[in-house]
Amino acid sequence: MKVVLRNPRRELDVPAPISVTALLQRLELNRESVLVIEGDTLVPGDAVLSGDSVVEVRPVVSGGCT
């Protein structure tokens, strides 16, 4: 499975199947600080990703109005 990480951008190959939660633990990322996206779909933490998946892990960005 291919994992694309942002900030800084890098790509990793990770053995699958693997759950989103296990993937984030393996990458030492906090679930609440990132979004996991497959295609155009936000993937929940209990989902299992397959070997042909390409997922993107993006940091959560929050902002406000001025």
VMD Tcl script that builds the backbone (N, CA, C; Angstrom):
set m [mol new atoms 198]
animate dup $m
set s [atomselect $m all]
$s set {name element resname resid chain x y z} {
  {N N MET 1 A 0.849 -1.156 0.000}
  {CA C MET 1 A 0.000 0.000 0.000}
  {C C MET 1 A 0.903 1.229 0.000}
  {N N LYS 2 A 0.500 2.247 -0.758}
  {CA C LYS 2 A 1.273 3.489 -0.807}
  {C C LYS 2 A 0.640 4.510 0.140}
  {N N VAL 3 A 1.483 5.147 0.940}
  {CA C VAL 3 A 1.044 6.188 1.866}
  {C C VAL 3 A 1.776 7.469 1.492}
  {N N VAL 4 A 1.019 8.529 1.242}
  {CA C VAL 4 A 1.581 9.841 0.918}
  {C C VAL 4 A 1.403 10.724 2.146}
  {N N LEU 5 A 2.504 11.224 2.663}
  {CA C LEU 5 A 2.479 12.105 3.830}
  {C C LEU 5 A 2.732 13.534 3.385}
  {N N ARG 6 A 2.103 14.475 4.061}
  {CA C ARG 6 A 2.289 15.904 3.765}
  {C C ARG 6 A 3.062 16.563 4.893}
  {N N ASN 7 A 3.737 17.643 4.549}
  {CA C ASN 7 A 4.470 18.513 5.501}
  {C C ASN 7 A 5.518 17.776 6.315}
  {N N PRO 8 A 6.628 17.364 5.794}
  {CA C PRO 8 A 7.054 17.459 4.398}
  {C C PRO 8 A 6.481 16.307 3.590}
  {N N ARG 9 A 6.385 16.509 2.279}
  {CA C ARG 9 A 5.817 15.500 1.392}
  {C C ARG 9 A 6.800 14.346 1.230}
  {N N ARG 10 A 6.303 13.149 1.465}
  {CA C ARG 10 A 7.082 11.949 1.231}
  {C C ARG 10 A 6.139 10.776 1.016}
  {N N GLU 11 A 6.628 9.743 0.369}
  {CA C GLU 11 A 5.829 8.556 0.084}
  {C C GLU 11 A 6.480 7.347 0.727}
  {N N LEU 12 A 5.629 6.473 1.283}
  {CA C LEU 12 A 6.096 5.256 1.927}
  {C C LEU 12 A 5.306 4.069 1.395}
  {N N ASP 13 A 5.919 2.913 1.377}
  {CA C ASP 13 A 5.204 1.666 1.115}
  {C C ASP 13 A 5.027 0.964 2.446}
  {N N VAL 14 A 3.790 0.582 2.753}
  {CA C VAL 14 A 3.464 -0.049 4.026}
  {C C VAL 14 A 2.764 -1.374 3.733}
  {N N PRO 15 A 3.154 -2.451 4.414}
  {CA C PRO 15 A 2.477 -3.732 4.206}
  {C C PRO 15 A 1.002 -3.635 4.600}
  {N N ALA 16 A 0.147 -4.251 3.806}
  {CA C ALA 16 A -1.297 -4.236 4.062}
  {C C ALA 16 A -1.799 -5.673 4.010}
  {N N PRO 17 A -2.966 -5.984 4.548}
  {CA C PRO 17 A -3.955 -5.050 5.091}
  {C C PRO 17 A -3.530 -4.517 6.459}
  {N N ILE 18 A -4.006 -3.314 6.746}
  {CA C ILE 18 A -3.713 -2.654 8.021}
  {C C ILE 18 A -4.846 -1.683 8.320}
  {N N SER 19 A -5.199 -1.569 9.585}
  {CA C SER 19 A -6.238 -0.604 9.958}
  {C C SER 19 A -5.636 0.800 9.981}
  {N N VAL 20 A -6.495 1.785 9.857}
  {CA C VAL 20 A -6.039 3.178 9.907}
  {C C VAL 20 A -5.360 3.448 11.242}
  {N N THR 21 A -5.946 2.963 12.326}
  {CA C THR 21 A -5.378 3.176 13.655}
  {C C THR 21 A -3.977 2.569 13.753}
  {N N ALA 22 A -3.817 1.337 13.251}
  {CA C ALA 22 A -2.503 0.685 13.292}
  {C C ALA 22 A -1.496 1.402 12.401}
  {N N LEU 23 A -1.948 1.889 11.253}
  {CA C LEU 23 A -1.072 2.648 10.363}
  {C C LEU 23 A -0.542 3.891 11.061}
  {N N LEU 24 A -1.424 4.627 11.694}
  {CA C LEU 24 A -1.009 5.858 12.369}
  {C C LEU 24 A -0.090 5.569 13.552}
  {N N GLN 25 A -0.351 4.470 14.264}
  {CA C GLN 25 A 0.553 4.079 15.348}
  {C C GLN 25 A 1.929 3.741 14.793}
  {N N ARG 26 A 1.956 3.028 13.682}
  {CA C ARG 26 A 3.228 2.659 13.045}
  {C C ARG 26 A 4.006 3.896 12.613}
  {N N LEU 27 A 3.298 4.919 12.132}
  {CA C LEU 27 A 3.926 6.158 11.690}
  {C C LEU 27 A 4.159 7.146 12.835}
  {N N GLU 28 A 3.743 6.751 14.047}
  {CA C GLU 28 A 3.862 7.582 15.246}
  {C C GLU 28 A 3.155 8.921 15.079}
  {N N LEU 29 A 1.911 8.849 14.564}
  {CA C LEU 29 A 1.082 10.039 14.371}
  {C C LEU 29 A -0.138 9.963 15.255}
  {N N ASN 30 A -0.536 11.094 15.786}
  {CA C ASN 30 A -1.725 11.198 16.621}
  {C C ASN 30 A -2.966 11.239 15.725}
  {N N ARG 31 A -3.926 10.372 15.964}
  {CA C ARG 31 A -5.141 10.281 15.144}
  {C C ARG 31 A -5.887 11.605 15.075}
  {N N GLU 32 A -5.865 12.366 16.149}
  {CA C GLU 32 A -6.601 13.627 16.175}
  {C C GLU 32 A -5.891 14.764 15.450}
  {N N SER 33 A -4.644 14.551 15.050}
  {CA C SER 33 A -3.895 15.630 14.394}
  {C C SER 33 A -3.794 15.464 12.877}
  {N N VAL 34 A -4.355 14.347 12.343}
  {CA C VAL 34 A -4.262 14.096 10.906}
  {C C VAL 34 A -5.594 13.602 10.340}
  {N N LEU 35 A -5.724 13.750 9.023}
  {CA C LEU 35 A -6.828 13.171 8.262}
  {C C LEU 35 A -6.244 12.104 7.353}
  {N N VAL 36 A -6.946 10.983 7.235}
  {CA C VAL 36 A -6.526 9.925 6.318}
  {C C VAL 36 A -7.545 9.893 5.186}
  {N N ILE 37 A -7.053 10.031 3.961}
  {CA C ILE 37 A -7.924 10.169 2.794}
  {C C ILE 37 A -7.529 9.115 1.762}
  {N N GLU 38 A -8.533 8.404 1.256}
  {CA C GLU 38 A -8.326 7.451 0.168}
  {C C GLU 38 A -9.166 7.927 -1.009}
  {N N GLY 39 A -8.507 8.323 -2.088}
  {CA C GLY 39 A -9.228 8.935 -3.215}
  {C C GLY 39 A -9.766 10.282 -2.764}
  {N N ASP 40 A -11.081 10.432 -2.778}
  {CA C ASP 40 A -11.729 11.656 -2.295}
  {C C ASP 40 A -12.500 11.410 -1.003}
  {N N THR 41 A -12.228 10.279 -0.345}
  {CA C THR 41 A -13.018 9.868 0.813}
  {C C THR 41 A -12.198 9.914 2.095}
  {N N LEU 42 A -12.753 10.541 3.112}
  {CA C LEU 42 A -12.156 10.543 4.441}
  {C C LEU 42 A -12.356 9.151 5.036}
  {N N VAL 43 A -11.289 8.552 5.528}
  {CA C VAL 43 A -11.345 7.171 6.012}
  {C C VAL 43 A -11.412 7.165 7.540}
  {N N PRO 44 A -12.391 6.459 8.130}
  {CA C PRO 44 A -12.497 6.395 9.591}
  {C C PRO 44 A -11.388 5.534 10.199}
  {N N GLY 45 A -11.121 5.724 11.469}
  {CA C GLY 45 A -10.030 5.034 12.150}
  {C C GLY 45 A -10.168 3.532 12.212}
  {N N ASP 46 A -11.398 3.005 12.171}
  {CA C ASP 46 A -11.588 1.554 12.269}
  {C C ASP 46 A -11.580 0.860 10.910}
  {N N ALA 47 A -11.389 1.609 9.819}
  {CA C ALA 47 A -11.362 1.029 8.471}
  {C C ALA 47 A -10.072 0.235 8.276}
  {N N VAL 48 A -10.164 -0.821 7.456}
  {CA C VAL 48 A -8.990 -1.613 7.110}
  {C C VAL 48 A -8.611 -1.287 5.674}
  {N N LEU 49 A -7.355 -0.916 5.484}
  {CA C LEU 49 A -6.849 -0.533 4.163}
  {C C LEU 49 A -6.238 -1.754 3.485}
  {N N SER 50 A -6.485 -1.900 2.187}
  {CA C SER 50 A -5.993 -3.060 1.444}
  {C C SER 50 A -4.662 -2.748 0.766}
  {N N GLY 51 A -4.062 -3.784 0.199}
  {CA C GLY 51 A -2.752 -3.657 -0.438}
  {C C GLY 51 A -2.733 -2.756 -1.646}
  {N N ASP 52 A -3.878 -2.598 -2.327}
  {CA C ASP 52 A -3.909 -1.748 -3.515}
  {C C ASP 52 A -4.336 -0.318 -3.197}
  {N N SER 53 A -4.464 0.006 -1.922}
  {CA C SER 53 A -4.874 1.351 -1.510}
  {C C SER 53 A -3.746 2.356 -1.705}
  {N N VAL 54 A -4.139 3.570 -2.032}
  {CA C VAL 54 A -3.235 4.717 -2.000}
  {C C VAL 54 A -3.903 5.722 -1.084}
  {N N VAL 55 A -3.281 6.002 0.050}
  {CA C VAL 55 A -3.874 6.917 1.019}
  {C C VAL 55 A -2.973 8.113 1.231}
  {N N GLU 56 A -3.597 9.211 1.588}
  {CA C GLU 56 A -2.873 10.433 1.886}
  {C C GLU 56 A -3.138 10.796 3.339}
  {N N VAL 57 A -2.090 11.145 4.045}
  {CA C VAL 57 A -2.199 11.563 5.437}
  {C C VAL 57 A -1.874 13.043 5.487}
  {N N ARG 58 A -2.889 13.829 5.852}
  {CA C ARG 58 A -2.736 15.283 5.887}
  {C C ARG 58 A -2.904 15.803 7.315}
  {N N PRO 59 A -2.123 16.798 7.688}
  {CA C PRO 59 A -2.308 17.386 9.016}
  {C C PRO 59 A -3.627 18.173 9.052}
  {N N VAL 60 A -4.268 18.146 10.204}
  {CA C VAL 60 A -5.487 18.926 10.403}
  {C C VAL 60 A -5.077 20.387 10.541}
  {N N VAL 61 A -5.761 21.245 9.808}
  {CA C VAL 61 A -5.485 22.678 9.857}
  {C C VAL 61 A -6.774 23.361 10.289}
  {N N SER 62 A -6.665 24.190 11.294}
  {CA C SER 62 A -7.847 24.931 11.718}
  {C C SER 62 A -7.555 26.418 11.621}
  {N N GLY 63 A -8.575 27.168 11.442}
  {CA C GLY 63 A -8.426 28.605 11.331}
  {C C GLY 63 A -9.703 29.280 11.769}
  {N N GLY 64 A -9.710 30.558 11.722}
  {CA C GLY 64 A -10.897 31.295 12.131}
  {C C GLY 64 A -11.145 32.474 11.219}
  {N N CYS 65 A -12.212 33.147 11.481}
  {CA C CYS 65 A -12.578 34.330 10.700}
  {C C CYS 65 A -11.916 35.563 11.325}
  {N N THR 66 A -11.728 36.544 10.499}
  {CA C THR 66 A -11.194 37.810 11.004}
  {C C THR 66 A -12.231 38.875 10.892}
}
mol reanalyze $m
mol bondsrecalc $m
mol representation Tube
mol addrep $m
